[in-house]
Amino acid sequence: MLDKINEDLKTAMKEHDTFKLSVLRMLKSALQLEQIAKKHELDDSEVSSVIKKQVKVRKDSIVEYEKYGKSDSVKDLENEVEILSSYLPEEISKEEIEATVNEVIAEINPESIKEMGKVMKRLNEVLAGKNADMSLASSLVKEKLSK
């Protein structure tokens, strides 16, 4: 995955695609910071994790910019999300997430909403490496445990 990012970075330089180049440089910087923090070469799942964090930050920013009517900034951020998302595996569907949530809840059999942490921890383990919307998973867990 790192090799593909580096190749795309070189291609963007050659094609003078300044926008994509800046996005990939930001991503490369974030990956290097993570590598320094972990003190080892990143594997693909760790690279995916960093990319997911970058996408989440941008999606959160989009929401804020929309509140204040900054449409040009929103478009740029959406383009950044699109570029970053191209390096992630296909996001799993809501139905698959819901099925996984049901399996984990059946496995752990929580007594109340107070055990949501245990469920989410196990869910993170099960969905690791898959591109899953964890905020959706969290809301599904909360909904099911509230009943």
Rosetta blueprint (number, residue, H / E / L):
1 M L
2 L H
3 D H
4 K H
5 I H
6 N H
7 E H
8 D H
9 L H
10 K H
11 T H
12 A H
13 M H
14 K H
15 E L
16 H L
17 D L
18 T H
19 F H
20 K H
21 L H
22 S H
23 V H
24 L H
25 R H
26 M H
27 L H
28 K H
29 S H
30 A H
31 L H
32 Q H
33 L H
34 E H
35 Q H
36 I H
37 A H
38 K H
39 K L
40 H L
41 E L
42 L L
43 D L
44 D H
45 S H
46 E H
47 V H
48 S H
49 S H
50 V H
51 I H
52 K H
53 K H
54 Q H
55 V H
56 K H
57 V H
58 R H
59 K H
60 D H
61 S H
62 I H
63 V H
64 E H
65 Y H
66 E H
67 K H
68 Y L
69 G L
70 K L
71 S H
72 D H
73 S H
74 V H
75 K H
76 D H
77 L H
78 E H
79 N H
80 E H
81 V H
82 E H
83 I H
84 L H
85 S H
86 S L
87 Y L
88 L L
89 P L
90 E L
91 E E
92 I L
93 S L
94 K H
95 E H
96 E H
97 I H
98 E H
99 A H
100 T H
101 V H
102 N H
103 E H
104 V H
105 I H
106 A H
107 E H
108 I H
109 N L
110 P L
111 E L
112 S L
113 I H
114 K H
115 E H
116 M H
117 G H
118 K H
119 V H
120 M H
121 K H
122 R H
123 L H
124 N H
125 E H
126 V H
127 L H
128 A L
129 G L
130 K L
131 N E
132 A L
133 D L
134 M H
135 S H
136 L H
137 A H
138 S H
139 S H
140 L H
141 V H
142 K H
143 E H
144 K H
145 L H
146 S H
147 K L
